[in-house]
């Protein structure tokens, strides 16, 4: 019952905030304008990320109060949302926020979980726990969070894609956390499910609002923290597959895109149309067909993740 109430609160907050922020964004001209690289043809409001942040943080504090996990999500997430809103504001005016300041701020946000003791510690096995050296544990944890921040941002290119995939991934991580008895992590995951589901109502094709960089980076950060605090905790070499499969779509898309950029000589940070959703649409699929196909792949990854969890338990 607790999990249903938490998800419902996050859903309600996002559902109420999105129309308000949408009207505000239109009034301020805070919109994503069509370009040669964009799929949409009309300006779309960009403040959706703020609704996700408020909904998730308020629900988390309401049900858990001030804990290391809630402080990690609220403080690290705030950095990303503020940076994302500044970036989105620049895009609304036809400008680009410089890459390197963004990278450094993303790294600062990625370090926040470490301040609250949330990090990958080591691997458990038949012989006991293999503890990673501090420098390696910090480095791996930092890299994981930084990577997920960018991976979810990368796939946010078609109406409803990032919010739908995040819903499926967080639902899978919720089940994994419940199965392992990690109740606080499960609570955060189900709150994320509720918030993303509410946002998807407005974000599915034809989208009435975008989450922007503010929302996409915050979702990536939250999913990364859930995985570190939950599925990666006391993981064996085999059960590492659980979070990797649960987040298989953004991980696989990023790997493919990075390899394509390397082989074509493009900068790794430069925006392009090499993502999976762009490829599917070039093959003739509509936006709805493209998103539905990727949802199916994400669902298959999630089911496989749960099968691995059950098999190895």
C-alpha positions in Angstrom: 0.0 0.0 0.0 2.9 2.3 0.8 4.3 2.0 -2.7 1.0 2.6 -4.3 0.5 5.8 -2.3 4.0 7.0 -3.1 3.7 6.4 -6.8 0.2 8.0 -6.7 1.5 11.1 -5.0 4.3 11.5 -7.5 1.9 10.9 -10.4 -0.6 13.5 -9.0 2.1 16.2 -8.5 3.5 15.8 -12.0 0.0 15.6 -13.6 -1.0 18.9 -11.9 2.3 20.7 -12.5 2.8 19.9 -16.2 -0.2 22.0 -17.5 0.9 24.9 -15.3 4.5 24.8 -16.4 3.4 24.3 -20.1 1.4 27.6 -20.0 4.3 29.4 -18.3 6.8 28.1 -20.8 4.7 29.3 -23.8 4.2 32.7 -22.2 8.0 33.1 -21.7 9.0 31.6 -25.0 10.8 28.8 -23.2 10.3 26.4 -26.1 12.2 23.9 -28.3 12.2 25.3 -31.7 12.4 23.1 -34.8 15.8 22.7 -36.5 17.2 20.5 -39.2 18.2 18.0 -36.5 14.9 18.0 -34.7 11.9 15.8 -35.6 9.1 18.1 -34.4 7.7 20.8 -36.6 6.2 23.2 -34.0 7.8 24.9 -30.9 7.2 22.7 -27.9 7.4 23.9 -24.2 10.6 22.8 -22.4 9.8 23.0 -18.7 8.8 19.4 -18.2 12.0 18.5 -16.3 11.0 20.8 -13.4 7.8 18.9 -12.9 9.6 15.6 -12.7 12.1 16.9 -10.2 9.4 18.5 -7.9 7.2 15.4 -8.1 9.9 12.9 -7.3 11.6 14.9 -4.6 8.4 15.9 -2.8 7.1 12.4 -2.8 10.4 11.0 -1.6 10.7 13.4 1.3 7.0 12.9 2.2 7.5 9.2 2.6 11.1 8.9 3.8 12.1 12.3 5.2 15.7 13.4 5.3 17.8 10.3 4.5 21.1 10.0 2.6 19.1 8.7 -0.4 16.6 11.6 -0.4 19.3 14.2 0.1 21.3 12.6 -2.8 18.4 12.8 -5.2 17.4 16.3 -4.2 20.8 18.0 -4.1 22.5 16.2 -7.0 19.3 16.5 -9.0 18.9 20.2 -8.3 22.3 20.8 -9.9 21.3 18.9 -13.0 17.9 20.6 -13.3 19.3 24.1 -12.9 22.0 23.4 -15.5 19.5 21.8 -17.8 17.0 24.7 -17.5 19.9 27.1 -18.4 20.8 24.9 -21.3 17.1 24.7 -22.4 16.8 28.5 -22.1 19.8 29.0 -24.4 18.3 26.6 -26.9 15.0 28.5 -26.8 17.0 31.5 -27.9 18.8 29.6 -30.7 22.1 29.3 -28.8 24.0 26.4 -27.4 25.3 26.2 -23.8 29.1 25.5 -23.9 29.9 21.7 -23.7 32.8 21.7 -21.2 31.1 23.8 -18.4 28.2 21.3 -18.7 30.5 18.3 -18.5 32.2 19.7 -15.3 28.8 20.4 -13.7 27.6 16.9 -14.6 30.7 15.5 -12.9 30.0 17.5 -9.8 26.5 16.2 -9.7 27.8 12.6 -10.3 30.0 13.0 -7.2 27.1 13.9 -4.9 26.1 10.2 -4.2 29.6 9.6 -2.9 29.2 12.4 -0.3 26.2 10.4 1.1 28.0 7.0 1.1 26.1 5.8 -2.0 28.7 4.0 -4.2 29.7 0.7 -5.7 31.7 -1.1 -3.0 32.6 -4.5 -4.5 31.4 -7.9 -5.6 30.2 -10.7 -3.4 30.9 -14.3 -4.2 31.2 -17.8 -2.7 34.4 -16.7 -0.9 32.8 -13.6 0.6 32.8 -9.9 -0.4 35.6 -8.6 -2.7 36.0 -5.0 -1.7 37.3 -2.6 -4.4 40.1 -0.2 -3.5 38.7 3.2 -2.6 40.0 4.9 -5.7 38.5 2.3 -8.0 35.1 2.2 -6.1 34.9 6.0 -6.4 36.0 6.0 -10.0 33.5 3.3 -11.1 30.6 4.9 -9.2 31.4 8.3 -10.6 31.7 6.9 -14.2 28.4 5.0 -13.9 26.4 8.0 -12.7 27.9 10.3 -15.2 27.3 7.8 -18.0 23.6 7.3 -17.2 23.1 11.1 -17.0 24.2 11.4 -20.6 22.6 8.1 -21.8 19.0 9.1 -21.0 19.7 12.5 -22.5 20.9 10.9 -25.7 17.7 8.9 -26.2 15.4 11.8 -25.6 14.8 12.5 -29.2 11.3 11.2 -30.0 8.0 12.0 -28.2 7.6 9.8 -25.2 10.8 7.8 -25.7 12.9 8.8 -22.7 9.9 9.0 -20.3 8.6 5.6 -21.5 11.9 3.8 -21.3 12.6 5.3 -17.8 9.2 4.0 -16.7 10.0 0.5 -17.7 13.6 0.6 -16.3 12.5 2.0 -13.0 9.7 -0.6 -12.7 12.3 -3.3 -13.3 14.6 -1.8 -10.7 11.7 -1.5 -8.3 11.0 -5.3 -8.6 14.7 -6.1 -8.2 14.9 -3.9 -5.0 11.8 -5.5 -3.5 13.2 -8.9 -4.3 16.4 -8.1 -2.4 14.6 -6.4 0.5 16.0 -3.0 -0.3 12.8 -1.1 0.7 14.0 2.5 0.5 15.5 2.0 -2.9 12.2 0.3 -4.0 10.3 3.3 -2.8 12.4 5.7 -4.9 12.1 3.5 -7.9 8.3 3.3 -7.6 8.1 7.1 -7.1 10.0 7.4 -10.4 7.5 5.1 -12.1 4.6 7.3 -11.0 6.3 10.5 -12.0 7.4 9.2 -15.4 4.0 7.7 -16.1 2.2 11.0 -15.4 4.7 12.9 -17.6 4.2 10.3 -20.4 0.5 11.3 -20.6 1.6 14.7 -21.9 4.8 13.7 -23.6 3.6 10.8 -25.8 3.1 11.7 -29.5 2.0 14.3 -30.3 4.0 15.8 -27.3 2.5 18.8 -25.6 5.7 19.3 -23.5 9.3 18.2 -23.5 11.4 17.3 -20.4 14.4 19.0 -22.0 17.9 18.4 -20.8 16.8 19.3 -17.2 14.4 16.3 -17.1 16.5 13.8 -19.1 19.7 14.3 -17.1 17.7 14.2 -13.8 16.1 10.9 -14.9 19.4 9.4 -15.8 20.9 10.5 -12.5 18.0 9.1 -10.5 18.1 5.7 -12.3 21.9 5.5 -11.8 21.5 6.2 -8.1 18.8 3.6 -7.8 21.0 1.0 -9.5 24.0 1.8 -7.3 22.0 1.9 -4.0 20.0 -1.2 -5.0 21.0 -3.7 -7.7 24.7 -3.1 -7.6 24.8 -3.4 -3.8 26.3 -6.8 -2.8 26.1 -7.8 -6.4 27.8 -10.9 -7.7 29.5 -11.0 -11.1 26.4 -12.5 -12.6 23.8 -10.3 -11.0 25.6 -7.3 -12.4 23.5 -8.2 -15.5 20.3 -7.1 -13.7 20.8 -3.3 -13.7 22.7 -3.5 -17.0 19.7 -5.2 -18.7 17.1 -3.0 -17.0 18.9 0.0 -18.5 19.8 -1.9 -21.7 18.1 0.4 -24.2 20.0 3.6 -23.3 23.3 1.7 -22.8 23.1 -0.1 -26.1 22.0 3.1 -28.0 24.9 5.0 -26.5 27.5 2.3 -27.4 26.2 2.1 -31.0 26.2 5.9 -31.4 29.7 6.3 -29.9 31.1 3.6 -32.3 29.4 5.3 -35.2 30.8 8.7 -34.3 34.3 7.2 -33.9 34.2 5.4 -37.3 32.9 8.6 -39.1 35.4 10.9 -37.4 32.8 13.0 -35.6 33.3 14.5 -32.2 31.8 12.2 -29.4 29.9 15.2 -28.0 28.5 16.5 -31.2 24.7 16.1 -31.7 23.7 14.1 -34.8 21.1 11.8 -36.2 22.9 8.5 -35.6 20.7 7.3 -32.7 18.5 4.2 -33.0 15.3 6.2 -33.1 16.7 8.3 -36.0 17.7 5.1 -37.9 14.2 3.5 -37.4 12.5 6.7 -38.7 14.8 6.8 -41.7 13.6 3.2 -42.4 10.1 4.6 -42.7 8.6 4.0 -39.2 6.4 6.7 -37.8 7.2 8.3 -34.4 4.6 6.1 -32.7 5.9 3.0 -34.4 9.5 3.9 -33.5 8.7 4.5 -29.9 6.5 1.3 -29.7 9.3 -0.8 -31.1 11.9 0.6 -28.7 9.4 0.1 -25.8 9.2 -3.5 -26.9 13.0 -3.9 -26.8 13.1 -2.2 -23.4 10.4 -4.5 -22.1 12.3 -7.6 -23.3 15.5 -6.4 -21.6 13.5 -5.8 -18.4 11.9 -9.3 -18.5 15.4 -10.8 -19.2 16.7 -8.8 -16.2 14.0 -10.3 -13.9 14.6 -13.8 -15.2 18.3 -13.4 -14.4 17.5 -12.2 -10.9 15.1 -15.1 -10.3 17.5 -17.7 -11.8 20.5 -16.6 -9.7 18.6 -16.3 -6.5 
